[in-house]
Amino acid sequence: MERHIQILLNRISFASLTIGTMTLLFLFLQTPETCVPQGSIPKPHQKFPKSTCDFSHRAFTSIDKKNRRLWSTKDWLNKLHSFSSFFTDLQTLNHLHNHSKVLCVSAGAGHEVMALKQIGVGDVTGVELVDSPPLVSRADPHNLPFFDGVFDLGFSAHLDEALFRERFAAEMERTVRVGGVCVVAVEECGKEEVKEVAKLFRKSRFVSAKNVTLTGSKMTRIILRITTPP
């Protein structure tokens, strides 16, 4: 009896192996339905291949072309206008001039850099953890790759988002010359909070604070003048 059961099990195993082999062979020879048919025209919205067998050509988009698209969007233009108004006010206060050397720290995609250049400031440097050429270069705001006192004005709208605010402020101060100014825009705050921000800048004298609207957000602009060399 056991011998008959063993023979039956052997036959079942052989049959299963045969069926499995035939199935794999069929799948190997069969063209997947997800493949792009030869001669088909790619649809405009398909930016990535539908499968590993899609070898259709996809055009390379240059940085210049991407930037032109980005810089023409309504959101970009609105933010650019907001920064332009912000810096024009600094010009009126005599803190910023066309010949000023300006450093924008945590400059994001570079709205402030472009705004400064558009209002006539020729020497503008923007830095961020991720570069956005040609406006912003890659650098750590907590360890800026510049000599002491090489800028006339340092600006940032992201001090309150910094991982180490004291280090962030100290690096801004270090790179701005004595007599120059550090300008920060933080989330709208009162007098006591302004004092706390000003304390971060240990080599500077508080000049003024004003509530402003920047890129659609209510913020407080704080201006500090460098009084002590690095």
DRENPA-3360 file (N, C-alpha, C; in nm, 2 decimals, always signed):
BEGIN
1 = MERHIQIL = +0.08/-0.12/+0.00/+0.00/+0.00/+0.00/+0.09/+0.13/+0.00 ~ +0.19/+0.12/+0.09/+0.28/+0.24/+0.09/+0.35/+0.26/-0.04 ~ +0.38/+0.15/-0.11/+0.45/+0.16/-0.24/+0.36/+0.23/-0.34 ~ +0.23/+0.20/-0.34/+0.14/+0.27/-0.43/+0.12/+0.42/-0.40 ~ +0.12/+0.45/-0.28/+0.11/+0.59/-0.24/+0.24/+0.67/-0.28 ~ +0.36/+0.61/-0.27/+0.48/+0.67/-0.31/+0.48/+0.69/-0.46 ~ +0.43/+0.59/-0.54/+0.43/+0.61/-0.68/+0.34/+0.72/-0.72 ~ +0.22/+0.73/-0.65/+0.12/+0.84/-0.68/+0.19/+0.98/-0.65;
9 = LNRISFAS = +0.26/+0.99/-0.54/+0.32/+1.12/-0.50/+0.43/+1.16/-0.60 ~ +0.50/+1.06/-0.65/+0.60/+1.08/-0.75/+0.54/+1.14/-0.88 ~ +0.43/+1.08/-0.92/+0.36/+1.12/-1.04/+0.31/+1.26/-1.03 ~ +0.26/+1.29/-0.91/+0.20/+1.43/-0.88/+0.32/+1.53/-0.89 ~ +0.43/+1.50/-0.83/+0.55/+1.59/-0.83/+0.60/+1.61/-0.97 ~ +0.60/+1.51/-1.05/+0.65/+1.52/-1.18/+0.56/+1.61/-1.27 ~ +0.43/+1.59/-1.25/+0.33/+1.66/-1.32/+0.34/+1.81/-1.28 ~ +0.35/+1.84/-1.15/+0.36/+1.98/-1.11/+0.49/+2.05/-1.16;
17 = LTIGTMTL = +0.60/+1.97/-1.17/+0.72/+2.03/-1.22/+0.71/+2.06/-1.37 ~ +0.64/+1.97/-1.44/+0.62/+1.99/-1.58/+0.53/+2.11/-1.61 ~ +0.42/+2.12/-1.53/+0.34/+2.24/-1.55/+0.41/+2.37/-1.52 ~ +0.49/+2.37/-1.41/+0.56/+2.49/-1.37/+0.66/+2.53/-1.48 ~ +0.73/+2.43/-1.53/+0.83/+2.46/-1.64/+0.77/+2.52/-1.76 ~ +0.65/+2.46/-1.81/+0.58/+2.51/-1.92/+0.53/+2.65/-1.90 ~ +0.48/+2.68/-1.78/+0.43/+2.81/-1.75/+0.54/+2.92/-1.76 ~ +0.66/+2.89/-1.70/+0.77/+2.98/-1.70/+0.82/+3.01/-1.84;
25 = LFLFLQTP = +0.82/+2.90/-1.93/+0.86/+2.91/-2.06/+0.76/+3.00/-2.14 ~ +0.63/+2.98/-2.11/+0.53/+3.06/-2.18/+0.54/+3.21/-2.14 ~ +0.56/+3.24/-2.01/+0.58/+3.38/-1.97/+0.70/+3.44/-2.03 ~ +0.81/+3.36/-2.04/+0.93/+3.42/-2.09/+0.92/+3.46/-2.24 ~ +0.84/+3.37/-2.32/+0.83/+3.40/-2.46/+0.72/+3.50/-2.49 ~ +0.62/+3.52/-2.39/+0.51/+3.61/-2.41/+0.56/+3.75/-2.39 ~ +0.52/+3.85/-2.48/+0.55/+3.99/-2.46/+0.46/+4.05/-2.35 ~ +0.51/+4.11/-2.25/+0.43/+4.17/-2.15/+0.33/+4.27/-2.20;
33 = ETCVPQGS = +0.21/+4.28/-2.15/+0.11/+4.38/-2.19/+0.15/+4.52/-2.16 ~ +0.24/+4.54/-2.06/+0.28/+4.67/-2.02/+0.38/+4.73/-2.11 ~ +0.44/+4.65/-2.21/+0.54/+4.71/-2.30/+0.48/+4.81/-2.39 ~ +0.55/+4.91/-2.43/+0.51/+5.01/-2.52/+0.51/+4.95/-2.66 ~ +0.40/+4.94/-2.73/+0.40/+4.88/-2.87/+0.49/+4.96/-2.96 ~ +0.55/+4.89/-3.05/+0.64/+4.95/-3.14/+0.57/+5.05/-3.23 ~ +0.62/+5.17/-3.25/+0.56/+5.27/-3.33/+0.46/+5.36/-3.26 ~ +0.43/+5.33/-3.13/+0.33/+5.41/-3.06/+0.39/+5.54/-3.03;
41 = IPKPHQKF = +0.30/+5.64/-3.02/+0.34/+5.78/-2.99/+0.33/+5.80/-2.84 ~ +0.43/+5.84/-2.77/+0.42/+5.86/-2.62/+0.33/+5.98/-2.59 ~ +0.25/+5.96/-2.49/+0.15/+6.06/-2.45/+0.23/+6.17/-2.38 ~ +0.18/+6.30/-2.39/+0.26/+6.41/-2.33/+0.27/+6.40/-2.18 ~ +0.18/+6.34/-2.11/+0.18/+6.34/-1.97/+0.27/+6.23/-1.91 ~ +0.32/+6.14/-2.00/+0.40/+6.03/-1.95/+0.55/+6.07/-1.95 ~ +0.60/+6.10/-1.84/+0.73/+6.15/-1.82/+0.83/+6.03/-1.79 ~ +0.78/+5.92/-1.74/+0.86/+5.81/-1.70/+0.82/+5.69/-1.77;
49 = PKSTCDFS = +0.91/+5.59/-1.79/+0.87/+5.47/-1.86/+0.76/+5.39/-1.79 ~ +0.67/+5.33/-1.87/+0.56/+5.25/-1.81/+0.62/+5.12/-1.76 ~ +0.73/+5.07/-1.82/+0.78/+4.94/-1.78/+0.93/+4.94/-1.82 ~ +1.00/+4.83/-1.78/+1.14/+4.82/-1.81/+1.16/+4.80/-1.96 ~ +1.06/+4.77/-2.04/+1.08/+4.75/-2.18/+1.04/+4.88/-2.26 ~ +1.02/+4.99/-2.19/+0.99/+5.11/-2.26/+1.12/+5.19/-2.29 ~ +1.16/+5.18/-2.41/+1.29/+5.25/-2.45/+1.26/+5.37/-2.53 ~ +1.15/+5.43/-2.53/+1.11/+5.55/-2.60/+1.20/+5.66/-2.56;
57 = HRAFTSID = +1.24/+5.75/-2.65/+1.33/+5.87/-2.62/+1.25/+5.97/-2.54 ~ +1.32/+6.02/-2.43/+1.27/+6.13/-2.35/+1.36/+6.25/-2.36 ~ +1.31/+6.36/-2.39/+1.40/+6.48/-2.41/+1.46/+6.53/-2.28 ~ +1.58/+6.57/-2.28/+1.65/+6.62/-2.16/+1.61/+6.77/-2.15 ~ +1.57/+6.81/-2.03/+1.54/+6.95/-2.00/+1.65/+7.02/-1.93 ~ +1.71/+7.12/-1.99/+1.83/+7.19/-1.93/+1.79/+7.27/-1.81 ~ +1.89/+7.31/-1.73/+1.86/+7.39/-1.61/+1.80/+7.53/-1.66 ~ +1.86/+7.58/-1.77/+1.81/+7.71/-1.81/+1.66/+7.71/-1.85;
65 = KKNRRLWS = +1.62/+7.60/-1.92/+1.48/+7.59/-1.96/+1.39/+7.57/-1.83 ~ +1.44/+7.49/-1.74/+1.36/+7.47/-1.61/+1.35/+7.61/-1.54 ~ +1.46/+7.68/-1.53/+1.46/+7.81/-1.46/+1.36/+7.91/-1.53 ~ +1.36/+7.91/-1.66/+1.27/+8.00/-1.74/+1.13/+7.97/-1.70 ~ +1.10/+7.84/-1.69/+0.96/+7.80/-1.66/+0.93/+7.85/-1.52 ~ +1.02/+7.82/-1.42/+1.00/+7.85/-1.28/+0.98/+8.00/-1.26 ~ +1.07/+8.08/-1.33/+1.08/+8.22/-1.31/+0.96/+8.30/-1.37 ~ +0.88/+8.23/-1.45/+0.77/+8.29/-1.52/+0.64/+8.26/-1.45;
73 = TKDWLNKL = +0.64/+8.18/-1.34/+0.52/+8.14/-1.27/+0.47/+8.25/-1.19 ~ +0.34/+8.25/-1.16/+0.28/+8.36/-1.08/+0.33/+8.36/-0.94 ~ +0.35/+8.25/-0.88/+0.40/+8.24/-0.75/+0.54/+8.30/-0.74 ~ +0.63/+8.27/-0.83/+0.76/+8.32/-0.83/+0.76/+8.48/-0.84 ~ +0.68/+8.53/-0.94/+0.67/+8.67/-0.96/+0.62/+8.75/-0.84 ~ +0.52/+8.68/-0.78/+0.46/+8.75/-0.66/+0.57/+8.76/-0.54 ~ +0.64/+8.65/-0.52/+0.74/+8.65/-0.42/+0.86/+8.75/-0.45 ~ +0.89/+8.75/-0.58/+1.00/+8.84/-0.63/+0.96/+8.99/-0.60;
81 = HSFSSFFT = +0.83/+9.02/-0.63/+0.78/+9.16/-0.61/+0.79/+9.19/-0.46 ~ +0.75/+9.09/-0.37/+0.75/+9.11/-0.23/+0.89/+9.14/-0.18 ~ +0.99/+9.06/-0.22/+1.13/+9.09/-0.18/+1.18/+9.22/-0.23 ~ +1.14/+9.25/-0.35/+1.19/+9.38/-0.41/+1.14/+9.50/-0.33 ~ +1.02/+9.49/-0.28/+0.96/+9.60/-0.19/+1.04/+9.60/-0.06 ~ +1.07/+9.48/-0.01/+1.14/+9.47/+0.12/+1.27/+9.54/+0.11 ~ +1.35/+9.51/+0.01/+1.48/+9.56/-0.01/+1.48/+9.71/-0.05 ~ +1.38/+9.75/-0.12/+1.37/+9.89/-0.16/+1.36/+9.98/-0.03;
89 = DLQTLNHL = +1.29/+9.93/+0.06/+1.27/+9.99/+0.19/+1.40/+10.01/+0.26 ~ +1.49/+9.90/+0.26/+1.62/+9.91/+0.32/+1.71/+10.02/+0.25 ~ +1.69/+10.03/+0.12/+1.76/+10.14/+0.05/+1.72/+10.27/+0.10 ~ +1.59/+10.29/+0.12/+1.54/+10.42/+0.16/+1.59/+10.45/+0.30 ~ +1.62/+10.35/+0.38/+1.67/+10.37/+0.52/+1.82/+10.38/+0.51 ~ +1.88/+10.38/+0.40/+2.03/+10.39/+0.38/+2.11/+10.28/+0.43 ~ +2.05/+10.16/+0.44/+2.12/+10.04/+0.49/+2.17/+9.96/+0.37 ~ +2.12/+9.99/+0.25/+2.15/+9.91/+0.13/+2.18/+10.00/+0.01;
97 = HNHSKVLC = +2.29/+9.97/-0.06/+2.32/+10.06/-0.18/+2.35/+9.97/-0.30 ~ +2.36/+10.02/-0.42/+2.38/+9.94/-0.53/+2.52/+9.88/-0.53 ~ +2.62/+9.95/-0.46/+2.75/+9.90/-0.45/+2.77/+9.80/-0.33 ~ +2.67/+9.78/-0.26/+2.68/+9.69/-0.14/+2.71/+9.55/-0.18 ~ +2.79/+9.48/-0.10/+2.81/+9.34/-0.11/+2.72/+9.27/-0.02 ~ +2.62/+9.19/-0.07/+2.52/+9.13/+0.01/+2.52/+8.98/+0.01 ~ +2.50/+8.92/+0.13/+2.50/+8.78/+0.15/+2.36/+8.74/+0.19 ~ +2.29/+8.65/+0.12/+2.16/+8.60/+0.16/+2.18/+8.45/+0.21;
105 = VSAGAGHE = +2.15/+8.43/+0.34/+2.17/+8.30/+0.40/+2.04/+8.23/+0.40 ~ +2.05/+8.10/+0.37/+1.92/+8.01/+0.36/+1.83/+8.08/+0.26 ~ +1.89/+8.09/+0.14/+1.82/+8.17/+0.03/+1.72/+8.09/-0.05 ~ +1.70/+7.96/-0.02/+1.60/+7.88/-0.08/+1.62/+7.87/-0.23 ~ +1.52/+7.90/-0.31/+1.54/+7.90/-0.46/+1.60/+8.02/-0.52 ~ +1.61/+8.13/-0.43/+1.68/+8.25/-0.48/+1.60/+8.37/-0.51 ~ +1.47/+8.38/-0.46/+1.39/+8.49/-0.48/+1.46/+8.62/-0.44 ~ +1.51/+8.62/-0.32/+1.58/+8.74/-0.27/+1.70/+8.78/-0.35;
113 = VMALKQIG = +1.77/+8.68/-0.40/+1.89/+8.71/-0.48/+1.85/+8.78/-0.61 ~ +1.75/+8.73/-0.67/+1.70/+8.79/-0.80/+1.64/+8.93/-0.77 ~ +1.57/+8.95/-0.66/+1.51/+9.07/-0.63/+1.62/+9.18/-0.61 ~ +1.72/+9.15/-0.53/+1.83/+9.24/-0.51/+1.90/+9.29/-0.64 ~ +1.92/+9.19/-0.73/+1.98/+9.22/-0.86/+1.89/+9.31/-0.94 ~ +1.76/+9.29/-0.93/+1.67/+9.36/-1.01/+1.66/+9.51/-0.97 ~ +1.68/+9.53/-0.84/+1.67/+9.67/-0.79/+1.81/+9.74/-0.80 ~ +1.91/+9.68/-0.86/+2.03/+9.74/-0.89/+2.15/+9.70/-0.81;
121 = VGDVTGVE = +2.14/+9.61/-0.71/+2.25/+9.56/-0.63/+2.33/+9.46/-0.71 ~ +2.45/+9.49/-0.74/+2.53/+9.41/-0.84/+2.60/+9.29/-0.77 ~ +2.64/+9.30/-0.65/+2.72/+9.19/-0.59/+2.64/+9.12/-0.48 ~ +2.57/+9.01/-0.52/+2.48/+8.94/-0.43/+2.52/+8.79/-0.43 ~ +2.54/+8.73/-0.31/+2.57/+8.59/-0.30/+2.46/+8.52/-0.22 ~ +2.40/+8.42/-0.27/+2.30/+8.34/-0.20/+2.35/+8.20/-0.17 ~ +2.32/+8.15/-0.05/+2.37/+8.02/-0.01/+2.25/+7.94/+0.05 ~ +2.26/+7.81/+0.04/+2.15/+7.72/+0.09/+2.22/+7.58/+0.10;
129 = LVDSPPLV = +2.16/+7.50/+0.18/+2.21/+7.36/+0.19/+2.20/+7.29/+0.06 ~ +2.10/+7.32/-0.03/+2.09/+7.27/-0.16/+2.10/+7.38/-0.26 ~ +2.19/+7.37/-0.36/+2.21/+7.48/-0.45/+2.09/+7.49/-0.55 ~ +2.07/+7.61/-0.60/+1.98/+7.63/-0.71/+2.04/+7.73/-0.81 ~ +2.13/+7.67/-0.90/+2.20/+7.75/-0.99/+2.11/+7.82/-1.09 ~ +2.14/+7.95/-1.13/+2.26/+8.02/-1.10/+2.25/+8.11/-0.98 ~ +2.14/+8.11/-0.91/+2.12/+8.21/-0.81/+2.18/+8.18/-0.67 ~ +2.17/+8.05/-0.64/+2.21/+8.01/-0.50/+2.31/+7.89/-0.51;
137 = SRADPHNL = +2.42/+7.91/-0.43/+2.52/+7.81/-0.42/+2.50/+7.72/-0.29 ~ +2.56/+7.61/-0.29/+2.55/+7.52/-0.17/+2.65/+7.55/-0.07 ~ +2.60/+7.57/+0.06/+2.69/+7.60/+0.17/+2.60/+7.58/+0.30 ~ +2.67/+7.54/+0.41/+2.61/+7.52/+0.54/+2.60/+7.66/+0.61 ~ +2.47/+7.71/+0.63/+2.46/+7.84/+0.70/+2.53/+7.84/+0.84 ~ +2.55/+7.73/+0.90/+2.62/+7.72/+1.03/+2.77/+7.72/+1.02 ~ +2.82/+7.72/+0.90/+2.96/+7.71/+0.87/+2.99/+7.78/+0.73 ~ +2.97/+7.91/+0.72/+2.98/+7.97/+0.59/+3.12/+7.98/+0.54;
145 = PFFDGVFD = +3.14/+7.95/+0.41/+3.27/+7.94/+0.35/+3.33/+8.07/+0.30 ~ +3.32/+8.18/+0.39/+3.37/+8.31/+0.35/+3.46/+8.36/+0.46 ~ +3.55/+8.46/+0.42/+3.64/+8.52/+0.51/+3.56/+8.62/+0.60 ~ +3.62/+8.66/+0.71/+3.56/+8.75/+0.80/+3.54/+8.89/+0.74 ~ +3.42/+8.95/+0.76/+3.39/+9.09/+0.72/+3.40/+9.12/+0.58 ~ +3.36/+9.03/+0.49/+3.37/+9.05/+0.35/+3.24/+9.11/+0.29 ~ +3.13/+9.11/+0.37/+3.00/+9.16/+0.32/+2.96/+9.29/+0.39 ~ +2.88/+9.37/+0.32/+2.82/+9.49/+0.38/+2.69/+9.46/+0.45;
153 = LGFSAHLD = +2.62/+9.36/+0.40/+2.49/+9.33/+0.46/+2.46/+9.18/+0.45 ~ +2.41/+9.13/+0.56/+2.37/+8.99/+0.56/+2.22/+8.98/+0.59 ~ +2.16/+8.90/+0.51/+2.01/+8.89/+0.52/+1.97/+8.74/+0.53 ~ +1.86/+8.72/+0.61/+1.80/+8.59/+0.61/+1.66/+8.60/+0.66 ~ +1.57/+8.52/+0.59/+1.43/+8.52/+0.63/+1.40/+8.38/+0.70 ~ +1.51/+8.31/+0.74/+1.49/+8.18/+0.80/+1.57/+8.15/+0.92 ~ +1.60/+8.26/+1.00/+1.67/+8.24/+1.12/+1.59/+8.15/+1.22 ~ +1.46/+8.18/+1.23/+1.38/+8.10/+1.32/+1.36/+7.96/+1.29;
161 = EALFRERF = +1.41/+7.92/+1.17/+1.40/+7.78/+1.13/+1.53/+7.71/+1.14 ~ +1.64/+7.78/+1.18/+1.77/+7.73/+1.19/+1.78/+7.62/+1.30 ~ +1.86/+7.52/+1.28/+1.88/+7.41/+1.37/+1.96/+7.47/+1.50 ~ +2.06/+7.55/+1.47/+2.13/+7.61/+1.58/+2.13/+7.76/+1.56 ~ +2.04/+7.83/+1.62/+2.02/+7.98/+1.59/+2.14/+8.06/+1.63 ~ +2.20/+8.03/+1.75/+2.32/+8.11/+1.79/+2.43/+8.10/+1.69 ~ +2.46/+7.98/+1.64/+2.56/+7.95/+1.55/+2.53/+8.02/+1.41 ~ +2.40/+8.01/+1.37/+2.36/+8.08/+1.25/+2.38/+8.23/+1.26;
169 = AAEMERTV = +2.34/+8.29/+1.37/+2.36/+8.43/+1.39/+2.50/+8.47/+1.39 ~ +2.58/+8.39/+1.46/+2.73/+8.42/+1.47/+2.80/+8.42/+1.34 ~ +2.76/+8.33/+1.25/+2.82/+8.32/+1.12/+2.78/+8.44/+1.03 ~ +2.65/+8.48/+1.05/+2.61/+8.60/+0.97/+2.70/+8.72/+1.02 ~ +2.71/+8.74/+1.15/+2.79/+8.85/+1.21/+2.94/+8.84/+1.16 ~ +2.99/+8.72/+1.16/+3.14/+8.70/+1.13/+3.17/+8.75/+0.98 ~ +3.07/+8.72/+0.89/+3.10/+8.75/+0.75/+3.06/+8.89/+0.71 ~ +3.00/+8.97/+0.80/+2.97/+9.11/+0.77/+3.07/+9.20/+0.84;
177 = RVGGVCVV = +3.11/+9.30/+0.77/+3.21/+9.40/+0.83/+3.16/+9.48/+0.94 ~ +3.25/+9.54/+1.02/+3.21/+9.63/+1.12/+3.15/+9.75/+1.06 ~ +3.03/+9.79/+1.10/+2.96/+9.91/+1.04/+2.85/+9.86/+0.94 ~ +2.86/+9.73/+0.90/+2.76/+9.68/+0.81/+2.64/+9.63/+0.90 ~ +2.54/+9.58/+0.83/+2.42/+9.54/+0.90/+2.38/+9.39/+0.88 ~ +2.32/+9.33/+0.98/+2.25/+9.20/+0.96/+2.10/+9.23/+0.97 ~ +2.03/+9.18/+0.87/+1.88/+9.20/+0.86/+1.82/+9.06/+0.86 ~ +1.73/+9.04/+0.95/+1.66/+8.91/+0.96/+1.51/+8.94/+0.96;
185 = AVEECGKE = +1.44/+8.85/+0.90/+1.29/+8.85/+0.90/+1.24/+8.73/+0.97 ~ +1.17/+8.74/+1.08/+1.13/+8.63/+1.16/+0.97/+8.64/+1.17 ~ +0.92/+8.53/+1.22/+0.77/+8.53/+1.24/+0.73/+8.64/+1.33 ~ +0.62/+8.71/+1.29/+0.58/+8.83/+1.36/+0.58/+8.81/+1.51 ~ +0.65/+8.90/+1.58/+0.66/+8.89/+1.72/+0.66/+9.02/+1.79 ~ +0.65/+9.02/+1.93/+0.65/+9.14/+2.01/+0.78/+9.19/+2.06 ~ +0.79/+9.29/+2.14/+0.91/+9.35/+2.19/+1.00/+9.25/+2.26 ~ +0.94/+9.17/+2.35/+1.03/+9.07/+2.42/+1.09/+8.97/+2.33;
193 = EVKEVAKL = +1.02/+8.92/+2.23/+1.07/+8.82/+2.14/+1.18/+8.89/+2.05 ~ +1.16/+9.01/+2.02/+1.26/+9.09/+1.94/+1.39/+9.09/+2.01 ~ +1.38/+9.12/+2.15/+1.50/+9.13/+2.23/+1.57/+8.99/+2.23 ~ +1.50/+8.88/+2.23/+1.56/+8.75/+2.24/+1.63/+8.73/+2.11 ~ +1.58/+8.77/+1.99/+1.64/+8.76/+1.87/+1.77/+8.84/+1.86 ~ +1.76/+8.96/+1.91/+1.87/+9.06/+1.91/+1.99/+9.00/+1.99 ~ +1.96/+8.93/+2.10/+2.06/+8.87/+2.19/+2.15/+8.77/+2.12 ~ +2.09/+8.71/+2.01/+2.17/+8.61/+1.94/+2.29/+8.67/+1.87;
201 = FRKSRFVS = +2.27/+8.80/+1.84/+2.38/+8.88/+1.76/+2.46/+8.95/+1.87 ~ +2.56/+8.88/+1.92/+2.64/+8.93/+2.03/+2.74/+9.04/+2.00 ~ +2.77/+9.06/+1.87/+2.87/+9.16/+1.83/+2.80/+9.27/+1.75 ~ +2.67/+9.28/+1.77/+2.59/+9.38/+1.70/+2.51/+9.47/+1.79 ~ +2.47/+9.59/+1.74/+2.38/+9.68/+1.82/+2.24/+9.68/+1.75 ~ +2.14/+9.67/+1.83/+2.00/+9.67/+1.78/+1.98/+9.81/+1.72 ~ +1.92/+9.81/+1.60/+1.89/+9.93/+1.53/+1.74/+9.96/+1.53 ~ +1.66/+9.86/+1.47/+1.52/+9.88/+1.47/+1.45/+9.75/+1.44;
209 = AKNVTLTG = +1.32/+9.75/+1.46/+1.23/+9.64/+1.44/+1.10/+9.69/+1.38 ~ +1.04/+9.62/+1.28/+0.92/+9.67/+1.22/+0.84/+9.54/+1.17 ~ +0.71/+9.54/+1.19/+0.63/+9.44/+1.13/+0.61/+9.46/+0.99 ~ +0.63/+9.36/+0.91/+0.61/+9.37/+0.76/+0.54/+9.25/+0.71 ~ +0.50/+9.26/+0.58/+0.44/+9.14/+0.51/+0.54/+9.10/+0.41 ~ +0.59/+8.98/+0.41/+0.69/+8.93/+0.32/+0.64/+8.80/+0.26 ~ +0.63/+8.79/+0.13/+0.58/+8.67/+0.06/+0.45/+8.62/+0.11 ~ +0.36/+8.72/+0.15/+0.23/+8.68/+0.20/+0.22/+8.65/+0.34;
217 = SKMTRIIL = +0.33/+8.65/+0.42/+0.33/+8.62/+0.56/+0.36/+8.74/+0.64 ~ +0.30/+8.74/+0.76/+0.33/+8.85/+0.85/+0.46/+8.82/+0.93 ~ +0.55/+8.91/+0.92/+0.68/+8.89/+0.98/+0.73/+9.02/+1.05 ~ +0.84/+9.00/+1.12/+0.90/+9.12/+1.19/+1.04/+9.13/+1.13 ~ +1.07/+9.25/+1.08/+1.21/+9.28/+1.03/+1.29/+9.34/+1.14 ~ +1.41/+9.28/+1.16/+1.50/+9.32/+1.27/+1.63/+9.36/+1.20 ~ +1.68/+9.48/+1.23/+1.80/+9.53/+1.18/+1.90/+9.55/+1.29 ~ +2.03/+9.50/+1.27/+2.13/+9.51/+1.37/+2.26/+9.55/+1.30;
225 = RITTPP = +2.33/+9.64/+1.37/+2.46/+9.69/+1.31/+2.58/+9.63/+1.38 ~ +2.67/+9.58/+1.30/+2.79/+9.51/+1.36/+2.88/+9.62/+1.42 ~ +2.92/+9.60/+1.55/+3.00/+9.69/+1.62/+3.13/+9.64/+1.67 ~ +3.14/+9.50/+1.67/+3.27/+9.44/+1.72/+3.32/+9.35/+1.61 ~ +3.45/+9.36/+1.58/+3.51/+9.27/+1.48/+3.51/+9.12/+1.52 ~ +3.52/+9.03/+1.43/+3.52/+8.89/+1.47/+3.64/+8.85/+1.56;
% end
